[in-house]
Amino acid sequence: MRLHKAFLSILVLAGFAPAEVVDSAANGFTVKTVLTIQSPPDDVYRRLVRNVGDWWNPAHTLAGNASNLRIEDQPAGCFCEKLPNNGVARHMEVVFVAPGKGLILRGALGPMQPLAVTGSMQIQLTAVETGTRLEVTYAVGGYLPKGLNTWAAPVDMVLAEQFTRLKSLIETGQPASK
């Protein structure tokens, strides 16, 4: 237990906040990731929306190629993925845009698309002394026979990985390893 607490302390000091399942029930869940990125909010925002294929793990795409992803930062914009044979997947829709400050997207990511669920993802960027505080909150609701709470931890881990990769890309030039 002491080792676990020490490891978490190191992550927090390094700018990584552990991801968190905020709440979880049969009809939905909320997950949250908070990171501090050593770069100004405008740069983080630009890299978030313009270079999603550079930081998103290709293992968490439908076609296995993150360069096929795009985020259109405009109302009714698309967080979409180009698929083989002229196919496309609309992962989420952009419903709020504040350049340099954040986005709100609606929809069900990846494997949740065929389920009777939807979600709202709020991405907030706040200037702090050391750069930018990135806060991502994803609330998902709907119906799943075994309960949506069974999806909370896996979704939390995947989102934490993606935004940690963004942090790593901005700070080191390389996304974190898979």
C-alpha positions in Angstrom: 0.0 0.0 0.0 2.8 2.4 0.8 4.4 1.8 -2.6 1.1 2.5 -4.3 0.7 5.8 -2.5 4.3 6.7 -3.3 3.8 5.9 -7.0 0.7 8.1 -7.1 2.6 11.0 -5.4 5.3 10.8 -8.0 2.7 10.9 -10.8 1.0 13.9 -9.3 4.3 15.7 -8.9 5.2 14.9 -12.5 2.0 16.5 -13.6 0.0 13.3 -14.1 -3.2 13.2 -12.0 -4.7 9.7 -11.8 -7.9 9.3 -13.8 -11.0 8.9 -11.8 -14.3 7.2 -12.0 -16.4 10.0 -10.5 -19.6 8.0 -10.3 -20.9 4.8 -11.7 -24.4 3.2 -11.8 -26.4 0.8 -14.0 -27.7 3.7 -16.0 -24.4 5.6 -16.5 -21.1 6.8 -15.3 -18.8 9.8 -15.2 -15.0 9.7 -15.6 -12.5 12.5 -15.2 -8.9 13.0 -16.1 -6.9 16.1 -15.0 -3.4 16.8 -16.3 -1.0 19.8 -16.2 0.7 20.3 -19.5 3.8 22.6 -19.7 2.5 24.7 -22.6 0.1 27.7 -22.9 -3.6 26.9 -23.4 -3.7 28.2 -27.0 -0.9 25.7 -28.0 -2.6 22.8 -26.1 -5.9 23.7 -27.8 -4.3 23.8 -31.3 -2.5 20.5 -30.8 -5.7 18.9 -29.3 -7.9 19.7 -32.4 -5.4 20.0 -35.3 -3.2 17.0 -34.5 -5.5 14.4 -33.0 -3.9 11.7 -35.1 -0.5 12.5 -33.7 -1.5 11.8 -30.1 -4.5 9.4 -30.2 -3.4 5.7 -29.8 -4.1 3.9 -33.1 -5.1 0.8 -31.1 -8.2 2.7 -30.0 -9.4 3.5 -33.5 -11.7 1.4 -35.7 -9.3 1.2 -38.6 -6.1 1.0 -36.6 -4.8 4.3 -38.0 -5.0 7.4 -35.9 -4.1 9.6 -38.8 -7.6 9.0 -40.1 -9.0 10.9 -37.1 -10.1 14.6 -37.2 -11.8 17.1 -34.9 -13.6 20.0 -36.5 -13.7 22.7 -33.9 -16.9 24.4 -35.0 -20.5 23.9 -33.9 -21.9 20.6 -35.4 -18.3 19.7 -36.1 -17.2 16.1 -36.3 -14.8 14.0 -34.3 -14.7 11.5 -37.1 -12.6 8.7 -38.4 -12.1 7.8 -42.1 -12.6 4.1 -42.7 -11.7 1.8 -45.6 -13.8 1.8 -48.7 -15.0 5.4 -48.2 -16.5 4.6 -44.8 -16.7 7.0 -41.9 -17.4 6.8 -38.2 -18.8 9.9 -36.4 -17.5 9.3 -32.9 -18.8 12.5 -31.4 -20.3 15.9 -32.4 -18.8 19.2 -31.4 -21.5 21.2 -29.6 -19.4 24.0 -28.0 -16.2 25.7 -29.1 -14.0 28.2 -27.1 -10.6 28.3 -28.8 -7.9 28.2 -26.2 -10.4 27.4 -23.5 -12.1 24.1 -24.4 -14.7 22.0 -26.2 -17.8 20.1 -25.5 -18.5 17.0 -27.6 -21.5 14.7 -27.6 -21.7 11.0 -28.5 -20.6 7.5 -27.7 -17.0 6.7 -28.4 -15.8 3.6 -30.3 -17.3 0.3 -29.0 -20.1 2.1 -27.2 -21.6 3.3 -30.6 -23.9 0.3 -31.1 -25.2 0.5 -27.5 -28.2 2.5 -26.4 -26.0 5.2 -24.8 -24.8 8.7 -25.4 -22.3 10.9 -23.6 -21.1 14.4 -23.1 -17.4 15.1 -23.0 -16.2 18.5 -21.6 -12.6 19.4 -22.3 -11.5 22.5 -20.2 -8.2 24.3 -20.6 -7.1 26.7 -17.9 -3.9 28.7 -17.7 -1.8 27.9 -14.6 1.6 29.0 -13.6 3.3 25.9 -15.1 1.3 25.9 -18.4 -2.2 24.5 -18.8 -4.5 22.5 -16.6 -6.4 20.1 -18.9 -9.6 18.7 -17.4 -11.6 16.1 -19.3 -15.0 15.0 -17.9 -17.0 12.3 -19.8 -20.5 11.5 -18.6 -22.3 8.6 -20.3 -25.9 7.5 -19.8 -28.2 5.0 -21.3 -29.2 1.3 -21.1 -27.1 -1.8 -21.1 -28.5 -5.1 -19.8 -25.5 -5.8 -17.5 -25.3 -2.1 -16.5 -23.2 0.8 -17.8 -21.1 0.7 -14.6 -19.3 -2.3 -16.2 -17.8 0.2 -18.8 -16.7 2.9 -16.4 -13.2 1.7 -15.5 -12.2 0.7 -19.1 -13.4 4.0 -20.6 -11.6 5.9 -17.8 -8.4 4.0 -18.6 -8.6 4.6 -22.3 -9.4 8.3 -22.0 -6.6 8.8 -19.4 -4.2 7.1 -21.8 -5.2 9.3 -24.8 -4.8 12.6 -22.9 -1.6 11.5 -21.3 -0.3 10.9 -24.8 -1.3 14.4 -25.8 0.6 15.8 -22.8 3.6 13.7 -23.7 3.5 14.8 -27.3 3.4 18.5 -26.4 6.1 18.2 -23.7 8.5 15.8 -25.4 7.6 15.6 -29.0 6.6 12.0 -28.7 3.3 10.5 -27.5 3.6 8.0 -24.6 4.1 4.4 -25.6 1.1 2.2 -26.1 
